[in-house]
Amino acid sequence: MTLEAFGKLFKPAVDKSTVLRWENGKLPVRRVLEIEKVTGIDRRMLAPKMFKGLEAAE
């Protein structure tokens, strides 16, 4: 998936340069939660330092 296509998964859509910043570690907590919702990837996998020690949601 391209950066542009990934950005379009969000409402409102985000620019590919923003997605690139996320890939490079500049990922705000609220975006981690949005990405988790859109992709199904657990927040602890997306940002392990932010969510260290949290139990998995069931």
C-alpha positions in Angstrom: 0.0 0.0 0.0 1.3 3.4 -0.9 1.7 6.3 1.7 -1.0 8.1 -0.2 -3.4 5.2 -0.1 -2.8 4.7 3.6 -3.5 8.3 4.2 -6.9 8.0 2.5 -8.0 5.5 5.0 -8.5 8.3 7.6 -11.3 10.8 7.8 -10.3 13.4 7.0 -7.6 11.9 4.8 -4.0 12.8 5.7 -1.2 13.7 3.3 1.5 11.2 2.3 4.1 13.4 4.0 2.3 13.0 7.3 2.2 9.2 6.9 5.9 9.3 6.2 6.5 11.2 9.4 4.5 8.6 11.2 6.7 5.9 9.7 9.8 7.8 10.9 8.6 7.7 14.5 6.7 11.0 14.8 3.4 9.4 15.8 1.0 11.2 18.1 -0.9 9.0 20.6 -4.3 9.8 19.0 -3.0 8.7 15.6 -1.8 5.4 17.1 -5.3 4.8 18.3 -6.8 5.7 14.9 -4.2 3.5 13.1 -5.1 0.6 15.4 -8.8 1.1 14.6 -8.2 1.3 10.8 -5.6 -1.5 10.5 -6.4 -3.8 13.4 -2.7 -3.7 14.4 -2.4 -3.6 18.2 -1.3 -0.2 19.6 1.5 -2.0 21.6 3.0 -3.1 18.2 2.6 0.3 16.7 4.2 2.2 19.5 5.6 -0.1 22.1 7.3 2.7 24.1 4.0 4.6 24.5 2.0 1.6 25.6 4.6 -0.4 27.5 3.1 -2.5 30.3 -0.5 -2.3 29.0 -2.5 -5.5 28.9 -4.1 -6.6 25.6 -7.7 -5.4 25.2 -10.2 -8.2 24.9 
